[in-house]
Amino acid sequence: MAKRLLLAAVLAVGLSGCVTAGPVPVPEPAPVPPIVAVIQEKATIACGFLPDNAVVKRLLNFFSPDAAGILELVQNICSAVAGPPQKAYPRRSSTPTVKGVRITGTWVR
C-alpha cells in the first residue's frame, strides 16, 4: 500500500508541470525605428540592397541622422556591397564592412 501511495505522489508531482493555463503568448517583433526604415528604403532605391536592421542601427553610431549623414551612410553601404572583391585572397569570400561593421542584408532587385 505504501508503494502505491508513493508512486501516486511521484506521478502527481511529475505531471504537475504539464498543466498550462492557456496558450503561451508569442512576443511581437520590436518595431523598426523610423530612421532605420528611411535608410533601408534609400539603400534599396540606390543600389537594390536592403541592409539588416541591426547593421543600420550599428552604423548610426558613426553617421549623423541628418540628410547629409543618411546620404553618406547609404553611399558607404552601396559601395561596400557593390565594390570589387578582395584580390589578396581570391578564394576567400569576404563580407563587406563599413567602419568595422559587417554589412549583411538581402538583394531586392
Contacts in CASP RR format, 6 or more apart in sequence:
PFRMAT RR
TARGET T0000
AUTHOR 0000-0000-0000
METHOD contacts of the structure
MODEL  1
MAKRLLLAAVLAVGLSGCVTAGPVPVPEPAPVPPIVAVIQEKATIACGFL
PDNAVVKRLLNFFSPDAAGILELVQNICSAVAGPPQKAYPRRSSTPTVKG
VRITGTWVR
32 40 0 8 1.000
32 53 0 8 1.000
33 57 0 8 1.000
35 60 0 8 1.000
35 65 0 8 1.000
35 70 0 8 1.000
36 53 0 8 1.000
36 56 0 8 1.000
36 57 0 8 1.000
36 60 0 8 1.000
38 70 0 8 1.000
39 51 0 8 1.000
39 56 0 8 1.000
39 60 0 8 1.000
39 70 0 8 1.000
39 73 0 8 1.000
39 74 0 8 1.000
40 50 0 8 1.000
40 51 0 8 1.000
40 53 0 8 1.000
40 56 0 8 1.000
42 70 0 8 1.000
42 71 0 8 1.000
42 74 0 8 1.000
43 49 0 8 1.000
43 50 0 8 1.000
43 51 0 8 1.000
43 74 0 8 1.000
43 77 0 8 1.000
43 78 0 8 1.000
44 50 0 8 1.000
44 108 0 8 1.000
46 74 0 8 1.000
46 75 0 8 1.000
46 78 0 8 1.000
47 77 0 8 1.000
47 78 0 8 1.000
47 81 0 8 1.000
47 82 0 8 1.000
48 107 0 8 1.000
48 108 0 8 1.000
48 109 0 8 1.000
49 77 0 8 1.000
49 78 0 8 1.000
49 81 0 8 1.000
49 82 0 8 1.000
49 105 0 8 1.000
49 106 0 8 1.000
49 107 0 8 1.000
49 108 0 8 1.000
50 105 0 8 1.000
50 106 0 8 1.000
50 107 0 8 1.000
50 108 0 8 1.000
51 77 0 8 1.000
51 103 0 8 1.000
51 104 0 8 1.000
51 105 0 8 1.000
52 104 0 8 1.000
52 105 0 8 1.000
55 101 0 8 1.000
55 102 0 8 1.000
55 103 0 8 1.000
55 104 0 8 1.000
55 105 0 8 1.000
56 73 0 8 1.000
58 101 0 8 1.000
59 73 0 8 1.000
59 76 0 8 1.000
59 77 0 8 1.000
59 98 0 8 1.000
59 99 0 8 1.000
59 101 0 8 1.000
60 73 0 8 1.000
62 98 0 8 1.000
62 99 0 8 1.000
62 101 0 8 1.000
63 69 0 8 1.000
63 70 0 8 1.000
63 72 0 8 1.000
63 73 0 8 1.000
63 76 0 8 1.000
76 98 0 8 1.000
76 99 0 8 1.000
77 98 0 8 1.000
77 103 0 8 1.000
80 96 0 8 1.000
80 97 0 8 1.000
80 98 0 8 1.000
80 103 0 8 1.000
81 96 0 8 1.000
81 103 0 8 1.000
83 96 0 8 1.000
85 94 0 8 1.000
86 92 0 8 1.000
86 94 0 8 1.000
95 102 0 8 1.000
95 103 0 8 1.000
95 104 0 8 1.000
96 102 0 8 1.000
96 103 0 8 1.000
97 103 0 8 1.000
END
